[in-house]
Amino acid sequence: MQTFDPDLISVPSGHFIGGKLLAGGAGEALDVLRPSDGRAYAALPLGDAELVDHAVQNAWAAWRSSDWAGRPPRERARVLRRWADLVEADSAVLGPLEAVGSTRPLKDVLAWDVPFTAEGLRFFAEYADKLGGEVAATRSDNLGLTVSEPYGVVGAITPWNFPLVMVSWKVGAAMAAGNAVVLKPSELTPFSALRLAELAIQAGVPPGIFNIVQGDGRITGDALSRHPRIAKMTFTGSTRTGAAIMAACALHGPKPVTLELGGKSPQLVFDDAPNLQRLTGLIAGAITGNAGQVCVAGSRLIVQKGIAPALIDGLLTRFAAQRPGATWDEAATLPPIISALQASRIDSIVRRADQAGAQILGGGLRSTICGDGAYYLPTLIANVAADNPAVVEEIFGPVLTVQTFDTEEEGLALAAHEHYGLAAGVHTADIGRALRAMRQISAGTVWINRYGRSADFVIPTGGYHQSGIGKDLGRQAVEANLRLKSVLIDFAAPQ
């Protein structure tokens, strides 16, 4: 049963600058495809360096003329809360718009993405008046202060896997801190951000404080990162692209960056882990959720030998029960891969893993059940060496490798990764063992007897090593959009 008709969705297209939706003009445009069936459903104008410059200059002018940073912090907070209320009330529009062109099923968008986006804006709003600086310890006839100030105009580039949510993470934190934003959404999922921008204006965000320039990373994203008047950049995406953005910011600044990048996260399971049925569901969900297209996907199962056979059997059963289908198919449980190109990349890594001696226990195939849509069946791969491509490379699809161990030390050694350190899961009934593992695993987030984020926005997210720099969510996300000014006042009596 269809939850909506994909051919009847009205899609806003263009750029959003100065509080208005701007048509793309006669420049180059890109056909945007629906991942669910491979059909083109809209054209995306590609912004060039000149348009990026126009948006940045407009943002600076609006930032000054509106006095967004100088407004009473609680007033900024009220505007952001009104924006959140409008987002929540707009689910009938935002839901299908998000689902039609992304990998997010409508039922998940309505149950999770829209509420999470709204709550994220509310969370950041509450920090608007709570990060002002502090008094420093100085000599008795001096007063030393650190004063928090916004950067001015922040550049943001968001990924395609959770389009709405990622905009709220980047834009909400920056605007709560008093900045204006120029955003480039992914060219694969560009349209729901435009609706968010329209709702921001309705909420009272001054025109020009939130701007969107559409385009690809090669031209538009690069121009945004290099722009000399972008004071800070924030990005979520691949490690390779993050490194390119960091280099551009170093050469054309230098300016600070927040980067949430790739991951190859382990799920470390000891044989005393409680409730095998629940555990199997957690592990399966950590790699099949959003068809594995999640930066923190639990893609490496590292399991103690005593529990491995039963756990593998349970996973194979759950994988086989997944039903691929369009994001508007109410009965589907496995959404599409974002593009045919990405599905081919996933399959190529699985093929290379097989050639390197791995054993494909289940899956390992593209699904043709949905015609021209890009689908990949949940895949379980065993007998993988530490240098197997499926262990080393971020696949960004529903592919789980299995490695076994005898001792705690062996398990922890397998959990380490040469490049990535984004997240990890530890499953055990022994709290001492859990805490030892938490200390030894080099990752920005460690979940114990669970896998995945909750709705606790106060817990920041971000990685170690090649998984990124800085944090999204939490107080730290707002602090990353503020710079500190030191003030020293001498009030000693004249001599």
C-alpha positions as CSV (number, residue, x, y, z in Angstrom):
1,M,0.0,0.0,0.0
2,Q,1.3,3.5,-0.9
3,T,1.5,6.0,1.9
4,F,1.6,8.8,-0.7
5,D,1.7,9.2,-4.5
6,P,5.3,10.2,-5.4
7,D,4.2,11.7,-8.7
8,L,1.9,14.2,-6.9
9,I,4.5,15.8,-4.5
10,S,5.1,19.5,-5.1
11,V,8.9,20.1,-5.0
12,P,10.3,23.6,-4.3
13,S,13.4,24.1,-6.4
14,G,16.0,26.9,-6.5
15,H,18.2,28.7,-4.0
16,F,17.1,30.6,-0.9
17,I,18.8,33.9,-0.4
18,G,17.7,36.9,1.5
19,G,14.5,35.2,2.7
20,K,13.3,34.4,-0.8
21,L,13.2,31.3,-3.0
22,L,15.2,32.2,-6.1
23,A,14.9,30.4,-9.4
24,G,18.0,28.8,-10.8
25,G,18.1,30.9,-14.0
26,A,19.5,29.7,-17.2
27,G,22.6,28.1,-15.7
28,E,23.6,24.5,-15.4
29,A,21.0,22.2,-13.8
30,L,21.1,18.6,-12.5
31,D,18.4,16.0,-12.7
32,V,17.6,14.7,-9.2
33,L,16.6,11.0,-9.1
34,R,14.3,9.2,-6.7
35,P,16.3,6.4,-5.1
36,S,13.2,4.3,-4.7
37,D,12.6,3.9,-8.5
38,G,15.4,5.7,-10.2
39,R,13.1,8.3,-11.8
40,A,14.1,11.9,-12.3
41,Y,11.6,14.0,-10.4
42,A,13.0,17.5,-10.3
43,A,15.8,19.7,-11.7
44,L,18.4,21.3,-9.3
45,P,20.1,24.5,-10.3
46,L,23.8,24.4,-9.6
47,G,25.2,27.5,-7.9
48,D,28.5,28.8,-9.0
49,A,31.2,30.8,-7.1
50,E,29.4,34.1,-8.1
51,L,26.2,32.9,-6.5
52,V,28.0,31.7,-3.4
53,D,29.6,35.1,-3.1
54,H,26.2,36.8,-3.4
55,A,24.7,34.6,-0.7
56,V,27.7,35.2,1.7
57,Q,27.6,39.0,1.2
58,N,23.8,39.0,1.7
59,A,24.2,37.0,4.9
60,W,26.8,39.4,6.3
61,A,24.5,42.4,5.4
62,A,21.5,40.7,7.1
63,W,23.6,39.7,10.1
64,R,24.5,43.4,10.6
65,S,21.2,45.0,9.7
66,S,19.0,42.6,11.7
67,D,21.3,42.7,14.7
68,W,20.6,39.0,15.1
69,A,23.6,38.5,17.3
70,G,22.8,41.6,19.4
71,R,19.2,40.7,20.1
72,P,18.4,39.6,23.6
73,P,19.3,35.9,23.7
74,R,15.8,34.9,24.9
75,E,14.3,36.6,21.8
76,R,16.5,34.5,19.5
77,A,15.4,31.5,21.5
78,R,11.7,32.4,21.0
79,V,12.2,32.6,17.3
80,L,13.9,29.2,17.1
81,R,11.2,27.7,19.3
82,R,8.5,29.1,16.9
83,W,10.5,27.6,14.0
84,A,10.5,24.2,15.8
85,D,6.7,24.4,16.3
86,L,6.1,25.2,12.7
87,V,8.4,22.3,11.6
88,E,6.4,19.9,13.8
89,A,3.1,21.2,12.5
90,D,4.3,20.9,8.9
91,S,4.8,17.1,8.9
92,A,2.1,16.6,6.2
93,V,4.3,18.6,3.8
94,L,7.7,17.9,5.1
95,G,7.2,14.1,5.5
96,P,6.4,13.2,1.8
97,L,8.9,15.9,0.6
98,E,11.7,14.2,2.6
99,A,10.7,10.7,1.8
100,V,10.1,11.0,-2.0
101,G,13.7,11.9,-2.8
102,S,15.7,10.3,0.0
103,T,16.3,6.9,1.6
104,R,14.0,7.7,4.5
105,P,10.6,5.9,4.5
106,L,7.6,8.1,5.3
107,K,6.8,6.2,8.4
108,D,10.3,6.9,9.8
109,V,10.3,10.5,8.7
110,L,7.0,11.1,10.6
111,A,8.0,9.1,13.7
112,W,11.6,10.2,13.9
113,D,13.0,12.8,11.5
114,V,10.5,15.6,11.8
115,P,10.1,15.4,15.6
116,F,13.9,15.0,16.0
117,T,14.5,18.1,13.8
118,A,12.0,20.2,15.8
119,E,13.3,19.0,19.1
120,G,16.9,19.7,18.0
121,L,16.0,23.3,17.2
122,R,14.3,23.6,20.6
123,F,17.4,22.2,22.3
124,F,19.8,24.7,20.7
125,A,17.4,27.5,21.4
126,E,17.8,26.9,25.1
127,Y,21.5,27.5,24.9
128,A,21.0,31.0,23.4
129,D,21.4,32.7,26.8
130,K,23.6,30.2,28.6
131,L,27.0,30.6,27.0
132,G,28.1,34.1,27.6
133,G,31.6,33.7,29.0
134,E,33.2,33.8,32.5
135,V,35.2,35.8,34.9
136,A,38.9,34.8,35.1
137,A,41.0,34.6,38.2
138,T,43.3,37.6,38.1
139,R,45.0,39.9,40.6
140,S,42.7,41.8,42.9
141,D,42.9,45.2,41.1
142,N,42.1,43.7,37.7
143,L,38.9,42.2,36.3
144,G,39.5,39.5,33.7
145,L,36.7,38.3,31.4
146,T,36.2,36.0,28.5
147,V,33.3,37.0,26.3
148,S,31.6,34.7,23.9
149,E,30.8,36.1,20.5
150,P,29.5,34.6,17.2
151,Y,31.7,34.3,14.2
152,G,29.3,36.1,11.9
153,V,28.5,33.9,8.9
154,V,29.0,30.2,9.1
155,G,29.1,27.9,6.1
156,A,27.5,24.5,6.4
157,I,27.4,21.4,4.1
158,T,25.0,18.6,5.0
159,P,24.8,15.0,3.8
160,W,22.1,13.0,2.0
161,N,21.3,10.3,4.6
162,F,19.3,12.3,7.1
163,P,18.6,15.6,5.2
164,L,16.2,17.3,7.6
165,V,17.9,16.2,10.8
166,M,21.4,17.3,9.6
167,V,20.2,20.8,8.8
168,S,18.8,21.2,12.3
169,W,22.2,20.1,13.8
170,K,24.2,22.5,11.7
171,V,21.9,25.5,11.4
172,G,20.2,25.3,14.8
173,A,23.5,25.4,16.7
174,A,25.0,28.2,14.6
175,M,21.9,30.4,14.7
176,A,21.3,29.9,18.5
177,A,24.9,31.2,18.9
178,G,24.0,34.3,16.9
179,N,25.4,33.5,13.5
180,A,24.0,33.7,10.0
181,V,24.3,30.6,7.9
182,V,24.9,29.8,4.2
183,L,24.0,26.1,3.7
184,K,24.7,23.8,0.8
185,P,22.5,20.6,1.1
186,S,23.5,17.5,-0.7
187,E,22.7,17.6,-4.3
188,L,21.1,14.2,-3.9
189,T,18.5,15.4,-1.3
190,P,18.3,19.1,-1.7
191,F,14.6,20.0,-1.4
192,S,13.4,19.6,2.2
193,A,16.0,22.2,3.4
194,L,14.1,24.8,1.2
195,R,10.9,24.0,3.1
196,L,12.8,24.5,6.4
197,A,14.0,27.8,5.2
198,E,10.5,29.0,4.3
199,L,9.3,27.9,7.8
200,A,12.2,29.8,9.3
201,I,11.0,33.1,7.7
202,Q,7.4,32.4,9.0
203,A,8.8,31.9,12.5
204,G,10.5,35.3,12.4
205,V,14.1,34.5,11.5
206,P,15.3,37.7,9.7
207,P,15.6,37.3,5.9
208,G,19.2,36.6,5.1
209,I,20.1,34.8,8.3
210,F,19.5,31.4,6.8
211,N,20.4,31.0,3.2
212,I,20.7,28.0,0.9
213,V,22.8,27.7,-2.3
214,Q,22.2,24.5,-4.2
215,G,24.9,22.7,-6.1
216,D,27.5,20.0,-6.1
217,G,30.6,19.7,-3.9
218,R,33.0,20.1,-6.8
219,I,31.9,23.7,-7.5
220,T,29.4,25.0,-5.0
221,G,30.8,23.3,-1.9
222,D,34.4,24.2,-2.8
223,A,33.4,27.8,-3.4
224,L,31.7,28.0,0.0
225,S,34.7,26.5,1.8
226,R,37.1,28.8,0.1
227,H,35.1,32.0,0.5
228,P,37.2,34.4,2.5
229,R,34.2,35.8,4.3
230,I,33.0,32.5,5.6
231,A,34.2,32.6,9.2
232,K,33.7,28.9,10.1
233,M,32.8,25.7,8.2
234,T,30.8,22.7,9.4
235,F,30.4,19.5,7.4
236,T,29.1,16.0,7.7
237,G,30.2,13.4,5.1
238,S,33.0,11.4,3.9
239,T,36.6,11.6,5.2
240,R,38.0,12.4,1.8
241,T,35.6,15.3,1.3
242,G,36.2,16.5,4.9
243,A,39.9,16.6,4.3
244,A,39.4,18.7,1.2
245,I,37.2,21.1,3.1
246,M,39.8,21.4,5.9
247,A,42.5,22.1,3.3
248,A,40.4,24.8,1.7
249,C,39.7,26.4,5.0
250,A,43.4,26.3,5.9
251,L,44.4,27.9,2.6
252,H,41.6,30.5,2.5
253,G,41.4,31.5,6.1
254,P,42.6,29.9,8.1
255,K,39.2,29.2,9.7
256,P,37.9,26.6,12.2
257,V,36.0,23.6,11.0
258,T,33.6,21.0,12.6
259,L,33.8,17.7,10.7
260,E,31.8,14.6,11.3
261,L,33.3,12.1,8.9
262,G,33.4,8.4,8.1
263,G,33.2,5.4,10.4
264,K,33.8,1.7,10.7
265,S,32.2,1.1,14.0
266,P,32.6,-2.2,16.0
267,Q,29.9,-4.0,17.9
268,L,31.9,-5.9,20.6
269,V,29.8,-8.7,22.0
270,F,30.9,-10.9,25.0
271,D,29.4,-14.2,25.7
272,D,27.7,-13.0,28.9
273,A,25.7,-10.4,27.0
274,P,22.1,-10.5,28.2
275,N,19.0,-11.4,26.3
276,L,20.2,-12.9,23.0
277,Q,16.9,-12.1,21.2
278,R,17.1,-8.4,22.1
279,L,20.8,-8.4,21.3
280,T,20.3,-9.8,17.9
281,G,17.7,-7.1,17.1
282,L,20.1,-4.4,18.3
283,I,23.0,-5.6,16.1
284,A,20.8,-6.1,13.1
285,G,19.1,-2.7,13.4
286,A,22.5,-1.0,13.7
287,I,23.4,-2.2,10.2
288,T,20.0,-2.4,8.4
289,G,18.6,0.9,9.7
290,N,18.4,3.3,6.7
291,A,19.9,0.4,4.8
292,G,23.2,0.9,6.6
293,Q,23.6,4.4,5.3
294,V,24.5,5.9,8.7
295,C,27.8,7.2,9.7
296,V,27.7,5.4,13.0
297,A,26.4,2.1,11.5
298,G,27.6,-0.9,13.5
299,S,29.4,-2.5,10.5
300,R,31.9,-4.8,12.3
301,L,30.5,-7.5,14.6
302,I,33.2,-8.8,16.9
303,V,31.8,-11.6,19.0
304,Q,33.1,-14.0,21.6
305,K,33.2,-17.6,20.2
306,G,30.8,-19.1,22.6
307,I,27.9,-17.0,21.5
308,A,28.8,-16.6,17.9
309,P,26.9,-19.5,16.2
310,A,23.6,-18.6,17.9
311,L,24.0,-14.9,17.2
312,I,24.9,-15.5,13.5
313,D,21.9,-17.7,13.0
314,G,19.6,-15.0,14.5
315,L,21.1,-12.3,12.3
316,L,20.7,-14.4,9.2
317,T,17.0,-14.9,10.1
318,R,16.5,-11.2,10.6
319,F,18.3,-10.2,7.5
320,A,16.3,-12.6,5.4
321,A,13.1,-11.1,6.7
322,Q,13.9,-7.7,5.4
323,R,11.6,-6.5,2.6
324,P,13.1,-4.0,0.2
325,G,10.7,-1.3,-1.0
326,A,10.1,2.3,-1.9
327,T,10.0,5.0,0.8
328,W,6.3,5.3,0.1
329,D,5.6,1.5,0.4
330,E,4.0,1.0,3.9
331,A,5.0,-2.7,4.0
332,A,8.7,-2.2,3.1
333,T,11.3,-2.6,5.9
334,L,14.5,-2.0,3.9
335,P,14.8,1.4,2.1
336,P,16.8,2.0,-1.1
337,I,20.4,2.9,-1.4
338,I,20.8,6.5,-2.3
339,S,21.8,5.9,-5.9
340,A,22.7,3.2,-8.4
341,L,26.3,4.3,-8.3
342,Q,26.5,3.8,-4.5
343,A,24.8,0.4,-4.8
344,S,27.4,-0.6,-7.3
345,R,30.2,0.6,-5.0
346,I,28.8,-1.5,-2.1
347,D,28.6,-4.5,-4.4
348,S,32.2,-4.0,-5.6
349,I,33.5,-4.0,-2.0
350,V,31.6,-7.2,-1.3
351,R,33.0,-8.8,-4.4
352,R,36.5,-7.8,-3.4
353,A,36.0,-9.1,0.1
354,D,34.9,-12.5,-1.4
355,Q,37.9,-12.6,-3.7
356,A,40.2,-11.9,-0.6
357,G,38.9,-15.1,1.0
358,A,35.8,-14.0,2.9
359,Q,32.7,-16.1,3.2
360,I,29.4,-14.5,2.3
361,L,26.9,-16.1,4.7
362,G,23.8,-14.2,3.5
363,G,22.9,-11.4,1.1
364,G,25.6,-10.1,-1.1
365,L,23.2,-9.2,-3.9
366,R,21.4,-6.2,-5.4
367,S,17.7,-6.6,-5.3
368,T,15.7,-6.2,-8.4
369,I,12.3,-6.4,-6.7
370,C,11.6,-2.7,-7.2
371,G,12.6,-2.2,-10.8
372,D,15.1,0.6,-11.3
373,G,15.4,1.5,-7.6
374,A,18.8,1.0,-5.9
375,Y,18.5,-1.7,-3.3
376,Y,21.0,-4.0,-1.7
377,L,20.1,-7.0,0.5
378,P,21.5,-7.2,4.0
379,T,24.8,-9.0,3.9
380,L,26.7,-11.0,6.5
381,I,30.4,-11.7,5.8
382,A,32.5,-14.1,7.8
383,N,36.1,-15.4,7.7
384,V,37.5,-11.9,7.2
385,A,41.1,-11.0,7.9
386,A,42.0,-7.7,9.4
387,D,43.1,-6.4,6.0
388,N,40.0,-7.5,4.1
389,P,38.3,-4.7,2.2
390,A,35.0,-5.2,4.0
391,V,36.7,-4.7,7.3
392,V,38.9,-1.8,6.3
393,E,36.7,0.4,4.1
394,E,33.6,2.3,5.0
395,I,30.9,0.6,2.9
396,F,27.9,2.8,3.8
397,G,25.4,0.0,3.1
398,P,23.8,-3.0,4.9
399,V,26.9,-5.1,5.1
400,L,28.1,-6.6,8.4
401,T,31.4,-8.4,8.9
402,V,31.9,-11.0,11.6
403,Q,35.1,-11.7,13.5
404,T,35.4,-13.9,16.6
405,F,37.7,-13.9,19.6
406,D,38.5,-15.9,22.8
407,T,39.7,-13.4,25.3
408,E,38.9,-9.8,26.2
409,E,42.2,-8.6,25.0
410,E,41.7,-10.2,21.6
411,G,38.3,-8.7,21.3
412,L,39.6,-5.2,22.1
413,A,42.4,-5.6,19.6
414,L,39.9,-6.5,16.9
415,A,37.7,-3.5,17.8
416,A,40.5,-1.1,17.0
417,H,40.6,0.4,13.5
418,E,43.6,1.8,11.8
419,H,41.8,4.9,10.5
420,Y,38.3,5.4,12.0
421,G,37.1,6.1,15.5
422,L,33.5,7.4,15.3
423,A,31.4,5.1,17.5
424,A,31.4,1.6,19.1
425,G,29.0,-0.7,20.9
426,V,29.9,-3.0,23.8
427,H,27.5,-5.7,24.9
428,T,28.2,-7.5,28.3
429,A,26.6,-8.1,31.7
430,D,29.9,-7.3,33.4
431,I,30.1,-3.6,34.2
432,G,33.8,-3.7,34.9
433,R,34.5,-5.3,31.5
434,A,32.2,-2.7,29.9
435,L,34.0,0.2,31.5
436,R,37.4,-1.3,30.6
437,A,36.3,-1.6,27.0
438,M,34.9,2.0,27.0
439,R,38.3,3.3,28.2
440,Q,40.3,1.3,25.7
441,I,38.2,1.8,22.6
442,S,39.4,4.9,20.7
443,A,36.1,6.3,19.5
444,G,34.1,9.5,20.0
445,T,31.0,7.6,21.2
446,V,30.7,4.3,23.0
447,W,27.3,2.7,23.6
448,I,27.0,0.0,26.3
449,N,24.2,-2.6,25.9
450,R,22.6,-0.5,23.3
451,Y,23.5,0.8,19.8
452,G,22.5,4.2,18.5
453,R,21.6,7.6,19.6
454,S,18.7,8.5,21.8
455,A,16.7,11.7,21.9
456,D,19.1,13.1,24.5
457,F,20.5,16.0,22.5
458,V,22.8,17.0,25.4
459,I,25.1,14.1,24.5
460,P,27.5,15.3,21.8
461,T,28.5,13.3,18.8
462,G,31.8,13.3,16.8
463,G,34.7,11.1,16.1
464,Y,38.4,10.5,16.7
465,H,41.2,10.1,14.1
466,Q,39.9,10.2,10.5
467,S,36.3,10.2,11.8
468,G,36.4,13.9,12.4
469,I,37.1,17.0,14.4
470,G,34.8,18.7,16.9
471,K,31.2,17.8,18.0
472,D,27.7,18.1,16.8
473,L,24.8,18.1,19.4
474,G,25.3,19.0,23.0
475,R,26.5,22.2,24.5
476,Q,29.7,21.6,22.6
477,A,28.0,22.2,19.3
478,V,26.9,25.7,20.2
479,E,30.3,26.5,21.7
480,A,31.9,25.5,18.4
481,N,29.9,28.4,16.8
482,L,31.3,30.9,19.3
483,R,34.7,32.5,19.6
484,L,36.2,33.8,22.9
485,K,37.4,37.4,23.4
486,S,39.6,38.1,26.4
487,V,39.1,41.3,28.3
488,L,41.3,42.7,31.1
489,I,40.2,45.7,33.1
490,D,42.5,47.6,35.4
491,F,40.6,49.4,38.2
492,A,43.5,50.1,40.5
493,A,43.4,53.5,42.1
494,P,45.7,56.0,40.4
495,Q,49.0,56.5,42.2
